[in-house]
Amino acid sequence: MKKFLYSFIALFILFISTKSFATNDNREYYLIKIYHCKSNAQLNNIDDYLKNIYLPFLHQSGIKKVGAFKPIDNDTVADKRIVVFIPFKKIKALEALENKIDQQNPFTKVGNAYADAAFNDAPFTRIETVLLHAFKDMPSFQSPLLTGTVNEKIYEFRSYEGATETLYRKKVHMFNEGGEINIFKRLSFNAVFYAEVLSGSHMPNLMYMTSFNSKAERDEHWKNFSSDPEWKKISTAPEYANTVSKSDVVLMHSTDYSDL
């Protein structure tokens, strides 16, 4: 518990020292928590904790929409994950949540396997925490309008890293002023968010999430994207050359307790 709190406070202190904190715009902030596990038993314990304790606590704290997702390959990989997406209208709401966690301590509900886990039988291998600030051309997250079932719907989580901060800023520009977000919108990619990583384990870094009714629909959308004349134009523009040094793509399903 204390380790988590100290990490959270350290992130917040780091964040308030940045220039973006001083700006007065309408862009939201996002906290992404990635629970890394080594077994299905650990996943089940975290599922129970998130469904019955943590998400209800977030709802009671005024955060009505929380996303919870699992990679579609969780059954076959050694590093099994649950990705939790928590949006905040203002950075002060993140600070307020931390204060409430400190006062009410929702992590230690009696009888919960997650809270009661022994030091040598932890419910996860680690928790990865990422703090983000929404792109200006999509300042608020959106709940996707999908018709597929929980087992069919695909949430595509992408992470782009830059080799230098200058090249990274050019990729952010490409999404906003360059028009990449507009292409995604025109082609109905049902984006949940686009955001800059303010603090995380891979920097400089941006992340975004799109959504689809099925894997087949997702593949068809990307086919249309790659052949789009406007995309071909900006993707070959000299000013945007070599702006991504590493990309990670994770296809996920939402959990049955996710609000997205």
N, C-alpha and C positions, 0 to 999 in steps of 0.2 A: 504493500500500500504506500508506504513512505517513499519507496524508490520511484513509484509512478508519479507521486505528487511532486517530488523534487525535479523529475524530468519535465513535467508539465510546466512548473514554475520557471525552469531554465529556458524552455522554449519561449515562454511569454516575455521574459526579460530580454532575450535576444531579439524578439520581434519588436518591442517598443523602441529599440535603438535604431530601427531602420527608418528610412525616409517615408516609406509607405504608411507608417502609422500616423504621421503628421498630416496626411492629406485628408480632405473632407469630401469623399465621394460616396457613391451608393454601392460600391462593389462589396460583395459578401466575402466572408472568410470561411474556410472549410478545415475541419480536422479529420484526417483519415487515420484510422487505427487498423493495423494489419496484425492479426494474431497468427503467429507461425506455430504449427504443431507437427508432431511426428507420428501421431496415431489417431484412429477414428475415435478412440475413447476420449482423447483430449478435445477433439472437435465437438463431441457430444456434450462434454462438460461446459464448453464455452457457449454452445448453442443454448443450453439451459439457462446459463447466466445472462446472456444477452436478451433472450426472449422474456424471461421472467423477472429480471432485476434491472439490468442496465438500461434497456430501451424504455421500459415503463418509467424509470427515474428521469431519463431525458425528456420524455413526454410531459411528466409532471413539472419539469423545469422550464417548460415553454417551447421546447424544440419538437414540433409536431411531425416533421418528416425526417426520418433517419433511414439511411440505406444500409442493408446488410447483404453481402454477396459471398459466393464461394466459386473459385475457379472450376471450370467444368472437368479439369483433369485431376481433381483432388484425390480421387480413388487410386490413381496410379503413380503419383509422385511422392517423394520422400518428404518434401516440405509442403505440408497441407496448410491452407490459409483460409481465414475469414476476414473479409474487408468491410470495415464499418465506416460510413460516410456521414459526418455530422456537420450541418450548415449553421452559420451564425450570421445574423444581419449586421452586427457590429462587433468589434474586437472586445468591447467591454462585456458582451454577453459570454464570451469565453472565460474572462476573468471571474464573472459572477458564477459560472458553473463550477469553476475550480473552488471557489469559496464554499459553495453549497456541498460539494463533494467532501471537503474538509470537515464541514459541520455535521453532515448526515451519514457519511461513510457508507455508501451503498454497496461497497465491495465485500462487506463482511456480514452478510445476512446469515444467521444461524441455520445450519443444516444444508447449506448450498455447497456442492462438491467443489466448485471453483474457489469459493472463499476459504473452505476448510482444507484445501490441499496441503499436504506436508511439503517440507522444503525439498525432500528427495523424490517427490512425486508431483512435480509442478504441472499445471493444466496447459502449459504452452512452453515452447522452447524460447520464445521472446515475443515482445510486442514492439512493433515498429510504428512510430508516430510521425505524421507529416502534417505540417501547417501550410495552408495555401491561401492565396488571395485571388479572387475571380478576375478573369480578363475583363477589360473595359467594354468590349463588344458583346459580352454576355455576363453582365454584372450579377445576375441571380441564377441560382440553379433552377432546373425545371423537372417536374415529375413527368416522365415520359408517358405518352398516350399509346399504350400497346394493347393488342388484343390476344396475343399468344398466351399459352398456359405458363405456369411457373417453370415447368421443365423444358419449355420451348424457348421462352424469351432469352435473348442474349444481351448481356451488358459488356461492352468492350472497353476495357480500362487500359489506357495508353500512357506511357511515360517517355518523354523525350529529354535527353541530356545534351548539353552543348560542350564542345571541347574548350571553349573560352567563354567568358562572360559577354564579350562583344558579339560572338556568333550566336549565343543564346538569346540576346536581346533582339537580334535580327529575326530569329524564329518566332519570338513573341510578336514582333511587328508583322510578320507574315500572316499570323493568325488574325490580327486585328486590322491594321491599315492595309495589309496586302490582300485581304479578302478571303482568306481560307475559311473562316467561320461562316461567311456568307455562302460559300460553296456547299459546306455541310448542311446549312439550313435549307438551301434551295433543293438539295437532293434528299431531304427528309431523313437525316441521320438520327433524329430524336436525341440530341445531345442533352446530357444531364448537367454537365458543367465543363468549363475550360478554366484553368487556373495556373498561376505561377506558384512554384514551391518557394516559400519563405524560409523554411527550415526542414531539413530531412537528411536522409543518409546518402543521397546522391545529388550533388549540386555542381553547376547550375542545372535546373530541372523544371520542366512544366509537365502537367498532367491533364488529361481530359477523359471523359466517358461518354460514349454514344450507346444507343440501344436499338434493338431490332426484335421483331416478332419471332424470328427463327434464325438458325444458322444459315439456311439457304438465302433468306432475305438479306442477311448481313453480307454474304459473299457477293450477291447481286449489286448491292449498294456500292461496295468497294470497286467492283468492275466498272460501274458507271462513273465513279469518282476518278479513277485512273485515266479514263478516256475523255473526261470533261475538258473542253477547250480552254476554259478559264484556268483550271488547275494546271494544264500543260503549260500555259503561259507563265504563271507565277512560279511553278516548280523549276523552270529552266532560266528564270531571271538571275543574272549574275550576282545581284545583291543578296540573294538567298542561298547561294551555293555553300555547301558544307556546314549548314547550320545545325544539323543533328549528328552527334558523334555516336550515340547509342540510343536505341529504341527498344522498349519492352511492351509487348502486347499480351494482355491476359483476357481471355473470354470467360465470362462468369454467368451463373444463374443467381437470381435473387433468392433469399431464404424465405420460408413461409411466414416469417415474422417481420420482414422488411417492409418499410412504408413506401418504397420506390419500386 
